[in-house]
């Protein structure tokens, strides 16, 4: 192992020396981060103009127009446009400010989960992340399955597609086929995703502007349509099977919209993706790497622009659908799950535009299917980014989880299973999807409130950001309402969470005897020089010492007597101090002291005592004579000691040190010896 000076800091007081150890996981496996859509922290990717990157997020966000107008009518009937106005208010007044703030804290694409991870510590932080990963998996998986199901619905109703053999007409068959095709694409790999996204989003928005714009022009040109709709709304003829509030007038309307608002929460999806793709946003030339203000500013523009475009399209589509399509067509009819495509095909009983018909409808279906399918690709990419970012780093996933192909196969299988459970139904998956979306948004809002409180308290003037508190309450209300109304999403998320935690625990236990070492850091130059001296001691004996129980003199006397060591044999004491034991890899800081002729190696920020001792012995064995490590017997039970080791980094130390050395050093002649007396 090579000793080198780390010149990463300009400050002399913070200058440290480090010993390089094992390579990174990517270097070991030859695999670069799995997703080209999303970057790992501090990894520079090819960057593009923010408007083009917006199209990448818009693949997920704007594609909801394929099913959101239908789902809004399913939930709120003729009140859908008013409920959509409430959705827009939440989008612009709550979600947008929250994620603009998240963007300032995650310029390298960490997202809101990373914010919460930093605000907590220890195992509490890890559990929070694991739970949120379960909900994130729900979000991304059901984005894939829901988008594929809606794409299949558009194909099934396309008159040209209906000319194909019957084997291609089944909703389940088509949905699963699209998911398998998506998995195959990721196994092969693809590039130029931003260029594809710009083309798809541009064409899809243009087609929707034509459909929605034509519908709005038709409504304006036939004034009785809007008047009839408004009078029906005021008289309580809402076309809602079981309205939560009855009666006429504005109060029942607003109360009903508030109660039904969670059913429209799918329209909030896409914000998390907007901050995750930040590494792809081009900033200013003079941007600081740690806090690139230009990139942050452009990402905030991206979020504002996409939210504004989507708000306009959501309201317009909701008003057009509610006034120009019959209820029988929207509830279980030909317009279900494809309301705008229904209009584009000219299937409405109104002649809205002379260009609407089979040809224009087929063209509209083509781009709807493509953008929905590509939204599934965006979701898959998000999963391929988020799993390697957290679980392997925690030691809570096998090393193959850092490779793309095994993950693609696993995630495709899970997507097929979820599709089968929900019978490839768009409506059935809608609120399960909304559960994952809203939990992530709620956690983001909570993280923002806590972050502002902690920063202001550190400055001596603690304050509560009441605007963000209101946003948090809105998101939490929506999340709880969705969970009670449709527990499917919670159940799916619960399965994911349980699977993640169980698999993580098993993986952590199985990987506990990996060396888990990044590098040594030296506290000062004197420690580095003394460390070099230790490497050339003649027959060094290493003795772990826990400060506070016995003095170094008492410990040395006991060891020499018990292990029959002569006075001429040098002893090096190792004192370890635990840091965050929930971390998997460690970079301990070394301080080497010489006290009364005795060498003392202090290691701080350790995640495991056994690993720290094994690392010191293996490093010393590289240059000088192979050392011996002398232990005394412990009175603790083996089971208690093993549990303490897995959870808290201490316990069963002699056996574990020997096992770590055996696994790390294949040559028995170079292995430090472990003695217990």
N, C-alpha and C positions, 0 to 999 in steps of 0.2 A: 504494500500500500504506500502511496506517495503522499508525502507531506507538502502542502503548498500554502502559500499565503493568500488569504481571501481579500482582494482589493476592492470589494464591492461597495465599501463605505468610504465616503470622503472624510469622515470624522476619525481622528486618531484615537479618540477615547473609545470608539466602537470597533476599532480594528481587531479582527480575530483571525486565527489561523485554523485551517481545517484539514482533516485527513479524509481524502476521498475514499469511498467504500464501494458498495455495490452500485451498478448502473441503474438508471431508472427502468420502470417496467416496460416502457416503450422501447428502450435500447435493448433490453434483454430479449424481448419477443420479436423485435424488428417491425413492430406495428406502430404506426402513427395514430393519433387520436381518430376514433372511428368516423366522425361526422365532418363532412366538409361544410355543412350548413352552420355548425355551431363550434366555437373555439373553446379550448380549455383556457383557464386563467393565464394571462401574461404570455400567451402564445400568439405571435403575430401572423395573421392570415392575409391573403390578398384582400384589399379593401376597395369598396365601391362607393359611388355617390349614394347618399342616404335614401333618395327616392327609389333607386333600384333595389336597395336592400328592403325597403318598405314592401315591395312586391313579394319578396321572399316571405315576410311575415303575413302578407295579405293572402298568400296561398291558403293559410289556415283561417285567417280572420274573415276574408271576403267570401270564402267558399261556403260559409254558413248561409248565405243567401239562397243556396240550393234547397234548404229545408226550413230555415227560420220563419219565413212568412207563413208556411203551412202550420208549423208547430205553434206559432203565435195565435193563429185563428183557432186551432184545436183547443188552446187553453182559454182564450179570452173572447172568442166569438167576434161580434161586431165591435167590441171594446178594444180589439187588438191595436188599432192606431193610437188610442189614448194610452194604453199600457205600454206601447212602444215609446211614446214620448217620455214616460217615466223611466224606461230603460235608457233612453238617450241622456236624461238628466243624471242618472247614476254613472253612465259611461264618462260623460264630460266633467261631472262634478266630483266624482269619487275615484273611479278607476284610473282616469288619466292623471290626476295629481299624485296618486300613490305611486304609480309606475314611473312617472317623471322623477320622483325622489329616488326610487329604487335604481334608476339609471345612474344617478350620481354616486351610488354606493357599489355598483357592480359594472364598472367600465370594461371589464374583461369577460363579461357574459356569465357571471356567477349566478345571477338571478336572486329571487327573494329567499330561497331556501338557504343559500350561503349567508345571507344577512342574518337569519335566525341562528344559524350555526355559530356565527361569530358572537352573537349577543348572549349565548349560553356557553357552558363549558362542561367538560367531563362527560360522564355517561348520560347526563340529562340532555346535553346537546346532541349526542348520537341518537338517542331515542326519538327526539323531536324530528331529526332529519329522516330517520327510518320511517316514521309515521307519515311524514310529508311525502317521502318517496313512494309510499303506498298509494297515496292520493294522486301523486303525479303520474304514476303508472296507470291509474284508472283514467286520468285525463287523456294521456297519450294513446293508450290502447283503444279506448272507445272513440277517440278522434279517428283512428284508423278504421275501426269496424263501422262506425256510423257513416263516415264519408264513403266507404266502399258500398254500404247498404243503400245509401241515397243515389250513388252513381248507378248501381244496379237497377234501382227503381226508374231512373230516367231512361235506361236502356230498354227495360221491359215495356215501357209505354211508347217507345219510339216506333212509328209505323214501319220504318225501313228495317229496324231490328226484328220486328215481328215476322218478317219474311224468312228469317233463318230457321233452321231445324228446332224442334221443340226442346232439345237438350240444352239450348242456350236461353231458354225463356224463364227458367226458375230463379226466383229471387235469391234463395239460399245458394244455389249453384253459382250464380254470377258473382255474388258477394265473396264467396270463398275463392273463386277463381281470380278475382281482382286482388285479394290479399296474397295469394300464392305468387301471382305475377309481381306484386310489389316486393315480396321477400326475395324473389329471384333477381330482381333488378339490384337490390342491395348486395346480394352475394357476388354479383358481377362487378358492381361499382359504377358510378356515373359522375360526370363532371359538368361544369358550366351550368350549375343549378340556378344561379342568379339570372343568367340570360334566359333560361327556360321560364323562370318565374315571371320575369318582366313581360314576356310575350303572352303567357297564359293570363296573367292578371289584367294586362292591358286589354286583351280581347274580351275577357269575361266582363270587365267593368263596362266596356263599350256596349256589349250586347244587353247588359242589364239596364244601362241608361236608355237604350232604345225601347226596351220593353216597359220599364217603369215610366219613362218620359211619355211614351205614347199613351199609356194608361191614364196618367195624370192629365194629359191634354184632352183625352176623351171625356174624363170626368168634368173638366172645366168647360168643355164645349156642350156638355149635356148637364146643365146646372141642377136638374131635378135629382140626379143620382146622389150628389153630395147631400142635398136637402133631405131626400128620403132616408139616407143613412143616418143623418143627424137626428131626425125626428124619431126614428126607431130607437136610437140610443137613449134619447131623453125619455121615451115612454117605457123603457125597460125591456124592449124587445131585442135582447142581446144575443140570442142564439147560443146561450150557454146552458147546457143540460141541467146543471145544479148550481145556480149562482150562489156564492157565499153570502151575498147581501141582496135583499130584494128592495123593490120600490122604485119611484121615479125621482128625477132631479140629479143635481151634480154630486151631492154627498154620497149617495149609494154608488154612483159611477166611480168616484175617486176611491172610495173604500174597497170596492171590488177590484179595481186595478192594483191597489196596494197589496191586497191579499193574493192576487194572481200573478204579481210581478215575478216571484221566483221561478214560475214556469217559463218565463221568457229569458232566463239568465244565460242561456246559450249565446245570446247576442253579445256577451261580455268576453267571449273567448278570444285569445290572440295576444293579450297584453304581455303575458309571461314570455311568449316567443319573441315579442318585440325587444325585450331587454337581453334575452339570451343570445340574440344574433349581433349584439353590439360590437364584438371584435371585427365584424365585416364592414362596419360603417367607417368611412374615411373621415378623419378629423382634420385638424390644422397641421401644417408642416412642423410647427414648434410645439406640438403637444407633448406634455410630460407623460412618460410611460405609466407611472403609477396613477396619475389623475389627469387623463387626456380630456381637457375641457372642450376642445373642438368636437371630439367624438361624442361626448355627453350631450353637448348642445344639439348636434345633428340627430342624435337618437331621440331627443325630446321632440324635435321637429317631426321625426318619423312617427312617433306615437300620436302627436296632435293631428297630423294630416290623415293618418289611417283612421283614427277615431272619428274625425269630422266626416270623411267620406262615408264611412260605414253608418254613421248616424243618419245622414241624409238618405242613403239607400234603404235603410231599415224602415224609416217612417214612410217613405214613398211606396215601397213594396207592400207594407202593411195596409196602407190606405187603398191602394189599387186592388189588392186581393180581396179586402173586406167588402168592397163595393161592386166589383165586376165579376165575382165568381159566386155561384150558388153554394149554400151550405151543404147540400147533398153531394156536391162534387168535392168539397174540401174535407168532409168527414167520411172517410172510407171510399170516396169516389176517385175519379181519374185525376183530380188535382191534389190529392193527398200526397204529401212529401215532395211535390214538384209544382207548386202553385204558379211560379213565374214561367216555367216551361209550358204549363197548361195554356197560359196566355200566348206565349210565343208560337205555339202550334195552332193558334186560332180556334181553340176548342171552346172558348167562352161563347155564351149565347149572344154577346155583343160583337159587332164587327169593329174592333178597336183600331186596326191598322190594315191597309191592303197588303202589306208585306208579310204579315203574320200568316203562317200556314205550315204545311209539311216541310217544305224546303228550309225556310227560316228556322222552324222549330228543330229540325235535325241539326242544323248548324249550331243553334243554341245548346242543344243536348250534348253535342260533341265537346264543346268547351266546358260545359258544366261537369261532364264526366271526367275530363282531363284534370280540371282544377280540384275536384273532389279527390281524385286518385292521388294527385300531387300533394294534397293536404295530408293524406295518409303517409306519404313519403316524408313530409316535414315532421309528423309525429314520430315516425320510426327513427328519424335522425335525432330527435330530441331524446328518445329513450337510449339510443346508442351513445349519446353524450353524457346523460345524467348518471347512468349506472356505473360506467368506469370512473366517473369523477369522484364518487363518494365510496361505494362499497369496497372496492379493492384497497383504497387508501385506509379504510377502517379495518382491514383484515377480514371483512365480512362478506367476501365473495372469493371464489377460487380465481387463480390467475388467468384462467381462460376467459373470464368475464371481461378482460381488457381487450380481447380480440373481437373483431367485428363479426365474423362469420358464425361462430357458435351462438352469439347473442341474437343474430338475425333469425336463425333457425328456431331458437327458443321463443322469441317474441312473435314470430309468425304462427307457431303452434298455439300460443296463448290467444292470439287474435282469432284464430279459427274456432277455438273453444268458446270464447266470448260470443262470437257470431252465432254459434249453435245454441248457446244458452238463451240468447235473446231472439232466436228465430229470424235473424237478419232483419229485424223490424227497426225502422228509423225512429218511430215514436217511442218504442220501449226503451231504446238506448239514450234518448234525448236527455232525460233527467238524471240518468246515471252519469252521463258526460258532464252535466251541469254540476253535479256533486264535486267531481274532481276539480273543475274550473273554480268553483266558489271557495273550496277549502284553500286552494293556493292563493286566491286573491285575499281571503281573510288573513291568512298567515303573512302575506306581504304587508297588509295594512297594519297588523299588530307589530311587525318588525319595524315599520317606519315610526310608529308611535314610541316604541321603546328606544329606538336609536336617537330620536330627537330628545327624549327625556334624559338619556345618559350623556349625550353631548352637552346639553345645556347645564346639567348638574356638574359636569367636569369643569365648566367655565364659571361655576359659582352662582348661577341664576337658573335653577331648575324650572322648567315650564312644561306644560301639557299642550300639545298641538291639538286643539279641540276640533279643528277641521278634519284632521286625520282620524280622530276618535269617532266622529260622526260617520266617516267612511267605513271605519271598522265595524261599527254597530250595524250599518246597512248590510255589509257583506255577511256578518255573522247571522243576522236575522234571515237573510236569503238562504244561507247555507243550512241553518237549522230547519227552516220551512221545507226545503227540498228533501232533507233527510227524513222528515216525518211524513211528507206527502208521498214520496216515492223512495222507499228504503233500498231499492235495488242498487243504486250507486254506492250507498254506504256498505252494503253487503259485499259487493264486488271489491270495493276499496279495502274492506276488512279482510277479505281473502288475500289480497295482495300484501297488506300490512303484515298479516300473520305469516305468510310465506316468506316475506323479506326478513322478518325478525328470526324465524326458526332457522332459515337457511343461513342467515348471518351468524347466529350463535354457533351453529355447527361448524361453519367455515372458520370462525374465530378460534374455536377450540382446536380444530385440526391444524390450523396454521400457527398455533402458539409456539411451536418449536422452530419456526423460521427465524433467521438471524435478525430480520426487521431493522436493519441499520442503514442510515443514510450517510452520516459523516460525523467525525469528532470536530468540535470547535474548542479552541483554547481561550482561556479567560485572559491571558496576557502572554507577552513574549517570554517572560521567565519560566512560565509553565511549559512552553514549547521546548525551551532549552533543556529543562530538567527531564522532560519526557524522552528526549533523545538520549540523555544519560542513562535512563532506566533500561533502555533497549540493550545496553551492553554490560549490564551487571552479570557477574558470574553466578550462575545457578540461582536465579531470583525465586523467592517464595512469595506468593501473593496471599494475603490474608484479609478476607472481608471483615470490616469492623463497623458496628452500628454505634454511632456516637451516643453517649448518654448512659449506657449500661456499664461499661468498664473504661478505664483510662487506657491509652495506648500502651503504657508501661505494664499494666496488669494483663492486657490482652497478649502482649508479646511474651511475658513470663509464662502464661498459661499455654500458649501455642508451643513454645520451645519445650516445655515439660511434657505436654501430652504427645506431641509429634516427634520428640527426641531430636530436636534441631540444635546444633551447636551454635555457640555465640558468633562464630565466624561466618555463618550463613546469613546473607542479607534478607531482610523481610520488607516487603512493600505492602503497606496497608491500603485497602480500597474502601472508601466511604461513598455510598450511593445515596442520593436524595431524589425521591420520586417527584415527577412533574404531573402532567395529565396522563394518567394511566389508561384512559380510554383510547388514546392514540395507538396506532399500530407500529409505525416506523418511528425511530428516534434519532435525534442529533444531539447527544449529550454534550455539555460543556465541561471541559477538563481543567481543573486547577491542581497543579503539582506543587506540593510543599515539602520542605525538609525541616523536620523538628527533632532536635537532639540526636542527629544522626539517622533518624528514621525518615523514609520517604512515605508520604501520604498522597494518594491520588483521590481527589474529590471529584465525583461525577454528579452534576446537577441536571435537571430536566430529563430524568430517565423515565421511560414508560414501564420498565421492568428491571428489577434488581439483577435477576439471573442473566438477562441479556447484556446488561452493562458489564458485569464481571467477565462473562465469556468474551465480550468484545475486547476488553483490555488485555486479557490473556492471549487471545489470538493475534492481536496487533503486536504485542511484545515478542511473540514467537516468530514473527516474520523476519526479524533482524538478528536478535540475540539468541541465547540458548532457550530451549523450550522451558517455560516456567512450570511451577507446581502451584496448585491452589489448595489451601488447607482450610477445611471447615470443621466446625464442631457439630455434634448431633443436636437436632431440634426435638423438643418435647411435644410438638404439635402433631395431630393426627394427619396421615397422608391425604385423606379426603378434604379436610379443611384447608390444608396447605395448597392443594391443587386448585380449589375454587378461588382462594385468595390470589393465586398466581394469575389465573385467567381474567379475573375482574379487577384486581388491584395491584398487579405487578409484583407481588412479593409472596413467598411461600414455596416450599419444595425446592429451595434454591440449589443445593448441591447436585441433586439428580438432574435438574433442568440445565444447569451449567454444563454438566458432562454430556447431556444429550445434544445441546446446542453446539458444543465443540465437535462432537462426533459427526454431526451432520454438515458442519461448515468446513471441516478439514478432512479430506479423504485419506491423507497420508498419516498412518498411525504414529510414525516417528516424529511428526511435527505437531502432534496434538498435545496441548498442555494437559498435565495429569491432574486429576481431582482426587483429593484424599480427605476422608472424614475420620475424625478421631474423638 
